[in-house]
C-alpha cells in the first residue's frame, strides 16, 4: 500500500520544532565566509563611491579680537571678556554687509557665498576662525581671506559708529548758533543804553547765559560719547590668513567604506540566516515525510 500523501496540515504538528532564537547566531557562525564576503563586497562599493565623489576643500583664516598684551595687569580678565566677544563677533560672518562685500570681491552671488561660509570661536582664546569651502583649494582659500577682510571692515565700521554722538554734534552746532545770536542781542541792546530798557537787556543776558550753559553741557556730552566709541582699527585683526586648503576625500572614503562594511555584514547575516532556515525546513520536511511513511502499515 502506498504511503499516505503528505499535506501541509500534517506539518503543523511539527511546527513546535521551529528554530530557536539563537538560530540566527548559529547560522552566522556556520556561514562566516558568506557574511565576510558580503561585508567586503559592499565595503568595496562604498570605497568606490567615495573615490568617485568630488572632494570638498576647506580653508580657514583666524581673526583676533583686540590687541593681546600679556604684560597688562588686566590680561586674564581681558582674555575672558574677549573670548566672549569672539563668540559674538564670529556670528557676523552671516551679516548682509559681510556677504555683499565678499560677493563683490569674488564676483559671485551672495547666496553662493552664504552656503560656503561658517565660523567658530577658538576655545578659551580671544579669537575665532572664518571657515570656507570650495570645489578646489584655490577657491576655498580666496573665499576665506575675502570673508575675513569683510568681517574686519564690518566690525570696525559698525562698532565705531555712534548715532548718539552724531545727534549730540548736531545739537551742539544749533546751541553754538543760538549763543552767537544771544551775544549779538546783548551787544545791540547794550549799545542802545537806557533806550532799550533794563528789562529787555536783562532778558537778553539771561538768554545768553542759558545758551552758554546748554552749549557747555552738550560739549561735555559729545566728548563723552566720542570717547566711548570703539576704535576704528584694531577691534578685530587678522592673525593668520588662509594659505592652503584640506580636502575630505580620505575621510569620506573611510566613512563610506565603513558604512558599506556594516551594511554588508548585516546583509550577509540576513542571507546566512535565511539560507539556514530554508535548509532547516527542508530537513524537517524530509524527516516528517520519513516518519509518516514508516508509521503507515503495509498492505
PyMOL commands that set and color helices and strands:
alter all, ss='L'
color gray80, all
select helices_A, chain A and resi 8-12+15-17+23-30+32-52+75-94+96-106+110-115+137-160+163-195+198-227+249-295
alter helices_A, ss='H'
color red, helices_A
select strands_A, chain A and resi 57-65+117-121+127-134+236-240+246-247
alter strands_A, ss='S'
color yellow, strands_A
deselect
rebuild
show_as cartoon
